[in-house]
Amino acid sequence: MHRLLLTAILVCSLFLVSGGNAQSPAVARETPAWTVEVLQVKPGMFGHTMGYLDDHWMLVREEAKRRGLVLSYHRIAQQDSSSSDSPAVVLLTEFKDQSACDSRDALFGAIESILPSATSGVLPRPDSKALFNTVSTRVFRDYSDSPATRFELLATQ
């Protein structure tokens, strides 16, 4: 659990740079927004979790990217994950703007409903709750073009 917490803090600290200038909401809406999800994989389920993310999470993000609402996405796993009892996986999604990020649940739900399961007809898709727990989800705003703050924490779940 300490490794997971350390990994989450490290990932979040990579995205936070302190600064003091506030941005107006109109300007902020035009900049990319990021979600950072930290997953704790259940013991012995690392391979199954990575397969689930390949067949589900990444396909949904790829379709959203094709539609222009997601700019990039990354799946990062703790080093030596396969030998750890409870490895951490960090999922990063860069959205075109804040409105695309705010509507992500509806967007991803719509995409999931039209994408066929990668294992349809062979094996049922495993339930994500049997594979991993979502430790936290945070939303950040990108301030790369601003001389002040680079990322701003917008929400936590």
N, C-alpha and C positions, 0 to 999 in steps of 0.2 A: 504494500500500500504506500510505503514511503517512496518507492521508486516511481509509482504512478503520480503521486503528488509532486515530486521533484520534476518529472517530465512535463507535467501540466504547467508548472510555474515557469520552467525554462522556455517552453513554447510560447506562453503568453508574454514573457518578458522580451522575447525576440520581436514581438509586435508592438511593444509599448516604448515610446520615446517621449520623455516628458517635455512639455512646452506650455506656453501660457496663452497663446492667442486663440480666441474663440472664432469659429467660423459661422457665417450666417446659414440658416437652414437651407436657403435656396442654393447656395454654393455647395453645401455638403451633399445634397441630393444628387448632384451630378458626378460625384466621385465614387469609385468602387467601394463596396462593402464586403467584409469577410465574415464567414462563420468559422469558428474553431470548435470542433467537437472532440472531447476526450472520452475514449472508450476503455473500459477495463474488461479484458477478455477473460472469460471463465477458464479455470484450469483445464488443460487438455483440448481446448477449443480454438487454438490459434489458427491452424490450417483451415478449419471449417469457417471461421470468421473471415479470413482473407478471401476464401472462395465466395462467401455470401456477399462481401463487399464488391468483388469482381463482377458477380452476376446481378447485383442489384444496385448498390450505391453508385458505382462507377458508370453503369449504363444510363442511369437516370441523369447524372451530371453531364455525360457526353451528349445526350439529347438536348438538355438545357443549353449546353454550349453551342450546339448546332443551331438552336433557335436564337442565339445571341444574348441570352439573359445571364449566363454564367461565362466568365472570362477564363477561369482556370480552376482546377481542383487537384488536390494532392492527398495521398494516403501515406502517412508516415508511421512506421512501427518502431517500437523500442528496440534497440540493438540487443541481440541475443534473445529475441522474443520467443523463439520456438522452445527454448530451454527454461524459460521463466514460468513459474506457477500462475502468475496473473499479469501478463504483459499489457502494456498500454499501447493503444493505437490512436493517433491524432488524425482527424479528417479536416482538411482545409478546403473551403469553397470560396472563390472570389466571384462576387456578383457584379454585374454591370453598374448598378447604382443601388441606392438604398431602397427604392420602391421594388426592384426585383428581389432584393433580399427579404423585404417585409412580406412579399407574396410567395415565398419559397414553399410553404406547405401546400398551398393550392397548386402551384406550378408542378412540384414533384408528384403530387397526387394524380394530377392529370396525365403526366408522363407515365407513371406507373400503370395507369389503367390501360394504356395503349401498347406498352411494351410486352412482348411475350416473355414468359419465364424462360431463362436459359436452360432449365431442366424440365420444362413442361413435357409431360408424357413419360418421363423417366423416373424422377424422384420428386416428391413434394418439396417445395422451398422450405428450408428450416426456419423456425421462428427465431427472430433476432434475440429475443429475451433468453433463449436457451444458450446463446453463444457469447453474449457480452452485455454489460451494463453501460449506459451512457452516464458518465460521471458529471460532465458539464457541457453546456453549449454556450458560447459567447459570441457576440456580434461586435465587429470592429469596423470603423470607417477609415479609409485610406486617405492620408494627407500627403502623399508623395510629392505633389506639386507645390505644397506649402512649405515655407522655410521654418515653420514652427512644428507643431505636433504632427507625427506621421500617422499614428493610429489612435483612435479614441474608442474606448469601451462603451458600447451603446446598451447592451443588455446581457444578463446572465440568466440561465435557467437551471 
